[in-house]
């Protein structure tokens, strides 16, 4: 994988106009994610978490403030393939097999796919789908489709990975299994990761640091460092210290 780049949001604000009413989605959001770190954005629906991701990917423009990815303007970083993204909906093309879906960003960026044959094979191994290279999305389970989406997000060897509720549609048991898998994948790639989630336990299990957001307007209420050593196993979910920290974060979350 390419060297990780950091994420820097400086005093970012964003408003939208809906039905003649101005909605202040974000106000004065600043956040530094060090290269190779894993940060979770945690907050209620409508607090601006996904807006931060869209702005960071250059899909929308901030009204105020700046966003840099690896020292570059966010739009330039995305256009150069320096960022990867996985959403809640895997959004695989149904007529493309696993290999071809993973290769989609290469086609979009007009890169020579033949130079990535080994990389695609490595990613299929990394996400645990060896043997399913030629399978179509309709032949895969929900968790397997999300694995393909994560592999696709990594094919350009990005330094920064954005994750927008990637396991939100999965049941609790499978979601925890995928949390463990995502930690393993991130440990091998060591890209900078920014995860949007509603799940307190997911944020605490995966992240080095949790940014708790409040809404109206969207803002970061507090940053909480996660003290648990890596690698983290499924045993952590039943650890009393894990539950105490989740309860502490819930208090901050519901205090807004």
ABEGO torsion letter per residue (X at the ends): XBBBBBBBBBGBBBBBBBGGBBBBABBGBBBBBBBGBBBBBBEBBGAGAAAAAAAAAGABBBABEBBBBGGBBAAAAAAAGABBBBBABAGBBAABBAAAAAAAAAAAAGBBAAAAAAAAAAAAAAAGABGAAABBAAABBAAAAAAAAAAAAAAAGBABBBBBGAAAABBAAAAAAAAAAAAAAAAAAGBBBBBBBABAAAAAAABABBBBBBBOBBBBABBBBBABBOBBBAAAAABAAAAAAAAAAAAAAAAX
